[in-house]
Amino acid sequence: MPGKFVTVKCEKCKNEQTVFEKPAQAVTCLVCHEVLMVPRGGKGEAKGKVIGTAK
């Protein structure tokens, strides 16, 4: 099954960033470098607030 993209809001700087929901490695915020998504062997664990999905 293909994965989707989700928009995650960084808790530290409030930046909104679109990331893959099934990441192979940790995804960090482009502004403040906080971790936004952590891989968990399938769907990743969002460390920020997921505010939407993208296609």
Phi and psi restraints in degrees (range 20) as a CNS / XPLOR table:
assign (resid 1 and name C) (resid 2 and name N)
       (resid 2 and name CA) (resid 2 and name C) 1.0 -73.3 20.0 2
assign (resid 2 and name N) (resid 2 and name CA)
       (resid 2 and name C) (resid 3 and name N) 1.0 153.5 20.0 2
assign (resid 2 and name C) (resid 3 and name N)
       (resid 3 and name CA) (resid 3 and name C) 1.0 -89.0 20.0 2
assign (resid 3 and name N) (resid 3 and name CA)
       (resid 3 and name C) (resid 4 and name N) 1.0 173.8 20.0 2
assign (resid 3 and name C) (resid 4 and name N)
       (resid 4 and name CA) (resid 4 and name C) 1.0 -120.1 20.0 2
assign (resid 4 and name N) (resid 4 and name CA)
       (resid 4 and name C) (resid 5 and name N) 1.0 170.3 20.0 2
assign (resid 4 and name C) (resid 5 and name N)
       (resid 5 and name CA) (resid 5 and name C) 1.0 -106.8 20.0 2
assign (resid 5 and name N) (resid 5 and name CA)
       (resid 5 and name C) (resid 6 and name N) 1.0 144.0 20.0 2
assign (resid 5 and name C) (resid 6 and name N)
       (resid 6 and name CA) (resid 6 and name C) 1.0 -127.4 20.0 2
assign (resid 6 and name N) (resid 6 and name CA)
       (resid 6 and name C) (resid 7 and name N) 1.0 152.8 20.0 2
assign (resid 6 and name C) (resid 7 and name N)
       (resid 7 and name CA) (resid 7 and name C) 1.0 -99.0 20.0 2
assign (resid 7 and name N) (resid 7 and name CA)
       (resid 7 and name C) (resid 8 and name N) 1.0 124.7 20.0 2
assign (resid 7 and name C) (resid 8 and name N)
       (resid 8 and name CA) (resid 8 and name C) 1.0 -117.4 20.0 2
assign (resid 8 and name N) (resid 8 and name CA)
       (resid 8 and name C) (resid 9 and name N) 1.0 134.7 20.0 2
assign (resid 8 and name C) (resid 9 and name N)
       (resid 9 and name CA) (resid 9 and name C) 1.0 -98.5 20.0 2
assign (resid 9 and name N) (resid 9 and name CA)
       (resid 9 and name C) (resid 10 and name N) 1.0 124.3 20.0 2
assign (resid 9 and name C) (resid 10 and name N)
       (resid 10 and name CA) (resid 10 and name C) 1.0 -67.4 20.0 2
assign (resid 10 and name N) (resid 10 and name CA)
       (resid 10 and name C) (resid 11 and name N) 1.0 131.0 20.0 2
assign (resid 10 and name C) (resid 11 and name N)
       (resid 11 and name CA) (resid 11 and name C) 1.0 -71.5 20.0 2
assign (resid 11 and name N) (resid 11 and name CA)
       (resid 11 and name C) (resid 12 and name N) 1.0 -27.0 20.0 2
assign (resid 11 and name C) (resid 12 and name N)
       (resid 12 and name CA) (resid 12 and name C) 1.0 -81.8 20.0 2
assign (resid 12 and name N) (resid 12 and name CA)
       (resid 12 and name C) (resid 13 and name N) 1.0 -52.0 20.0 2
assign (resid 12 and name C) (resid 13 and name N)
       (resid 13 and name CA) (resid 13 and name C) 1.0 -111.9 20.0 2
assign (resid 13 and name N) (resid 13 and name CA)
       (resid 13 and name C) (resid 14 and name N) 1.0 -2.6 20.0 2
assign (resid 13 and name C) (resid 14 and name N)
       (resid 14 and name CA) (resid 14 and name C) 1.0 68.6 20.0 2
assign (resid 14 and name N) (resid 14 and name CA)
       (resid 14 and name C) (resid 15 and name N) 1.0 15.5 20.0 2
assign (resid 14 and name C) (resid 15 and name N)
       (resid 15 and name CA) (resid 15 and name C) 1.0 -69.4 20.0 2
assign (resid 15 and name N) (resid 15 and name CA)
       (resid 15 and name C) (resid 16 and name N) 1.0 139.0 20.0 2
assign (resid 15 and name C) (resid 16 and name N)
       (resid 16 and name CA) (resid 16 and name C) 1.0 -103.3 20.0 2
assign (resid 16 and name N) (resid 16 and name CA)
       (resid 16 and name C) (resid 17 and name N) 1.0 127.2 20.0 2
assign (resid 16 and name C) (resid 17 and name N)
       (resid 17 and name CA) (resid 17 and name C) 1.0 -136.3 20.0 2
assign (resid 17 and name N) (resid 17 and name CA)
       (resid 17 and name C) (resid 18 and name N) 1.0 136.5 20.0 2
assign (resid 17 and name C) (resid 18 and name N)
       (resid 18 and name CA) (resid 18 and name C) 1.0 -90.5 20.0 2
assign (resid 18 and name N) (resid 18 and name CA)
       (resid 18 and name C) (resid 19 and name N) 1.0 126.0 20.0 2
assign (resid 18 and name C) (resid 19 and name N)
       (resid 19 and name CA) (resid 19 and name C) 1.0 -133.1 20.0 2
assign (resid 19 and name N) (resid 19 and name CA)
       (resid 19 and name C) (resid 20 and name N) 1.0 159.6 20.0 2
assign (resid 19 and name C) (resid 20 and name N)
       (resid 20 and name CA) (resid 20 and name C) 1.0 -73.4 20.0 2
assign (resid 20 and name N) (resid 20 and name CA)
       (resid 20 and name C) (resid 21 and name N) 1.0 135.3 20.0 2
assign (resid 20 and name C) (resid 21 and name N)
       (resid 21 and name CA) (resid 21 and name C) 1.0 -75.9 20.0 2
assign (resid 21 and name N) (resid 21 and name CA)
       (resid 21 and name C) (resid 22 and name N) 1.0 -12.7 20.0 2
assign (resid 21 and name C) (resid 22 and name N)
       (resid 22 and name CA) (resid 22 and name C) 1.0 -122.1 20.0 2
assign (resid 22 and name N) (resid 22 and name CA)
       (resid 22 and name C) (resid 23 and name N) 1.0 69.8 20.0 2
assign (resid 22 and name C) (resid 23 and name N)
       (resid 23 and name CA) (resid 23 and name C) 1.0 -74.3 20.0 2
assign (resid 23 and name N) (resid 23 and name CA)
       (resid 23 and name C) (resid 24 and name N) 1.0 149.4 20.0 2
assign (resid 23 and name C) (resid 24 and name N)
       (resid 24 and name CA) (resid 24 and name C) 1.0 -86.9 20.0 2
assign (resid 24 and name N) (resid 24 and name CA)
       (resid 24 and name C) (resid 25 and name N) 1.0 -20.6 20.0 2
assign (resid 24 and name C) (resid 25 and name N)
       (resid 25 and name CA) (resid 25 and name C) 1.0 -146.0 20.0 2
assign (resid 25 and name N) (resid 25 and name CA)
       (resid 25 and name C) (resid 26 and name N) 1.0 167.7 20.0 2
assign (resid 25 and name C) (resid 26 and name N)
       (resid 26 and name CA) (resid 26 and name C) 1.0 -61.2 20.0 2
assign (resid 26 and name N) (resid 26 and name CA)
       (resid 26 and name C) (resid 27 and name N) 1.0 139.7 20.0 2
assign (resid 26 and name C) (resid 27 and name N)
       (resid 27 and name CA) (resid 27 and name C) 1.0 -107.7 20.0 2
assign (resid 27 and name N) (resid 27 and name CA)
       (resid 27 and name C) (resid 28 and name N) 1.0 128.9 20.0 2
assign (resid 27 and name C) (resid 28 and name N)
       (resid 28 and name CA) (resid 28 and name C) 1.0 -110.0 20.0 2
assign (resid 28 and name N) (resid 28 and name CA)
       (resid 28 and name C) (resid 29 and name N) 1.0 157.7 20.0 2
assign (resid 28 and name C) (resid 29 and name N)
       (resid 29 and name CA) (resid 29 and name C) 1.0 -65.9 20.0 2
assign (resid 29 and name N) (resid 29 and name CA)
       (resid 29 and name C) (resid 30 and name N) 1.0 136.3 20.0 2
assign (resid 29 and name C) (resid 30 and name N)
       (resid 30 and name CA) (resid 30 and name C) 1.0 -72.9 20.0 2
assign (resid 30 and name N) (resid 30 and name CA)
       (resid 30 and name C) (resid 31 and name N) 1.0 -17.6 20.0 2
assign (resid 30 and name C) (resid 31 and name N)
       (resid 31 and name CA) (resid 31 and name C) 1.0 -93.5 20.0 2
assign (resid 31 and name N) (resid 31 and name CA)
       (resid 31 and name C) (resid 32 and name N) 1.0 -54.0 20.0 2
assign (resid 31 and name C) (resid 32 and name N)
       (resid 32 and name CA) (resid 32 and name C) 1.0 -114.0 20.0 2
assign (resid 32 and name N) (resid 32 and name CA)
       (resid 32 and name C) (resid 33 and name N) 1.0 -3.1 20.0 2
assign (resid 32 and name C) (resid 33 and name N)
       (resid 33 and name CA) (resid 33 and name C) 1.0 68.7 20.0 2
assign (resid 33 and name N) (resid 33 and name CA)
       (resid 33 and name C) (resid 34 and name N) 1.0 20.8 20.0 2
assign (resid 33 and name C) (resid 34 and name N)
       (resid 34 and name CA) (resid 34 and name C) 1.0 -73.6 20.0 2
assign (resid 34 and name N) (resid 34 and name CA)
       (resid 34 and name C) (resid 35 and name N) 1.0 150.5 20.0 2
assign (resid 34 and name C) (resid 35 and name N)
       (resid 35 and name CA) (resid 35 and name C) 1.0 -74.9 20.0 2
assign (resid 35 and name N) (resid 35 and name CA)
       (resid 35 and name C) (resid 36 and name N) 1.0 126.4 20.0 2
assign (resid 35 and name C) (resid 36 and name N)
       (resid 36 and name CA) (resid 36 and name C) 1.0 -101.8 20.0 2
assign (resid 36 and name N) (resid 36 and name CA)
       (resid 36 and name C) (resid 37 and name N) 1.0 -34.7 20.0 2
assign (resid 36 and name C) (resid 37 and name N)
       (resid 37 and name CA) (resid 37 and name C) 1.0 -143.2 20.0 2
assign (resid 37 and name N) (resid 37 and name CA)
       (resid 37 and name C) (resid 38 and name N) 1.0 133.0 20.0 2
assign (resid 37 and name C) (resid 38 and name N)
       (resid 38 and name CA) (resid 38 and name C) 1.0 -116.4 20.0 2
assign (resid 38 and name N) (resid 38 and name CA)
       (resid 38 and name C) (resid 39 and name N) 1.0 132.6 20.0 2
assign (resid 38 and name C) (resid 39 and name N)
       (resid 39 and name CA) (resid 39 and name C) 1.0 -68.5 20.0 2
assign (resid 39 and name N) (resid 39 and name CA)
       (resid 39 and name C) (resid 40 and name N) 1.0 143.6 20.0 2
assign (resid 39 and name C) (resid 40 and name N)
       (resid 40 and name CA) (resid 40 and name C) 1.0 -134.3 20.0 2
assign (resid 40 and name N) (resid 40 and name CA)
       (resid 40 and name C) (resid 41 and name N) 1.0 26.2 20.0 2
assign (resid 40 and name C) (resid 41 and name N)
       (resid 41 and name CA) (resid 41 and name C) 1.0 82.0 20.0 2
assign (resid 41 and name N) (resid 41 and name CA)
       (resid 41 and name C) (resid 42 and name N) 1.0 9.5 20.0 2
assign (resid 41 and name C) (resid 42 and name N)
       (resid 42 and name CA) (resid 42 and name C) 1.0 -176.0 20.0 2
assign (resid 42 and name N) (resid 42 and name CA)
       (resid 42 and name C) (resid 43 and name N) 1.0 -118.1 20.0 2
assign (resid 42 and name C) (resid 43 and name N)
       (resid 43 and name CA) (resid 43 and name C) 1.0 -67.8 20.0 2
assign (resid 43 and name N) (resid 43 and name CA)
       (resid 43 and name C) (resid 44 and name N) 1.0 137.8 20.0 2
assign (resid 43 and name C) (resid 44 and name N)
       (resid 44 and name CA) (resid 44 and name C) 1.0 -78.8 20.0 2
assign (resid 44 and name N) (resid 44 and name CA)
       (resid 44 and name C) (resid 45 and name N) 1.0 164.4 20.0 2
assign (resid 44 and name C) (resid 45 and name N)
       (resid 45 and name CA) (resid 45 and name C) 1.0 -99.7 20.0 2
assign (resid 45 and name N) (resid 45 and name CA)
       (resid 45 and name C) (resid 46 and name N) 1.0 118.5 20.0 2
assign (resid 45 and name C) (resid 46 and name N)
       (resid 46 and name CA) (resid 46 and name C) 1.0 -77.5 20.0 2
assign (resid 46 and name N) (resid 46 and name CA)
       (resid 46 and name C) (resid 47 and name N) 1.0 129.9 20.0 2
assign (resid 46 and name C) (resid 47 and name N)
       (resid 47 and name CA) (resid 47 and name C) 1.0 -93.7 20.0 2
assign (resid 47 and name N) (resid 47 and name CA)
       (resid 47 and name C) (resid 48 and name N) 1.0 -16.8 20.0 2
assign (resid 47 and name C) (resid 48 and name N)
       (resid 48 and name CA) (resid 48 and name C) 1.0 -106.0 20.0 2
assign (resid 48 and name N) (resid 48 and name CA)
       (resid 48 and name C) (resid 49 and name N) 1.0 -172.7 20.0 2
assign (resid 48 and name C) (resid 49 and name N)
       (resid 49 and name CA) (resid 49 and name C) 1.0 -88.3 20.0 2
assign (resid 49 and name N) (resid 49 and name CA)
       (resid 49 and name C) (resid 50 and name N) 1.0 126.0 20.0 2
assign (resid 49 and name C) (resid 50 and name N)
       (resid 50 and name CA) (resid 50 and name C) 1.0 -78.6 20.0 2
assign (resid 50 and name N) (resid 50 and name CA)
       (resid 50 and name C) (resid 51 and name N) 1.0 120.0 20.0 2
assign (resid 50 and name C) (resid 51 and name N)
       (resid 51 and name CA) (resid 51 and name C) 1.0 -110.8 20.0 2
assign (resid 51 and name N) (resid 51 and name CA)
       (resid 51 and name C) (resid 52 and name N) 1.0 -1.5 20.0 2
assign (resid 51 and name C) (resid 52 and name N)
       (resid 52 and name CA) (resid 52 and name C) 1.0 173.7 20.0 2
assign (resid 52 and name N) (resid 52 and name CA)
       (resid 52 and name C) (resid 53 and name N) 1.0 173.4 20.0 2
assign (resid 52 and name C) (resid 53 and name N)
       (resid 53 and name CA) (resid 53 and name C) 1.0 -119.1 20.0 2
assign (resid 53 and name N) (resid 53 and name CA)
       (resid 53 and name C) (resid 54 and name N) 1.0 152.6 20.0 2
assign (resid 53 and name C) (resid 54 and name N)
       (resid 54 and name CA) (resid 54 and name C) 1.0 -122.7 20.0 2
assign (resid 54 and name N) (resid 54 and name CA)
       (resid 54 and name C) (resid 55 and name N) 1.0 155.2 20.0 2
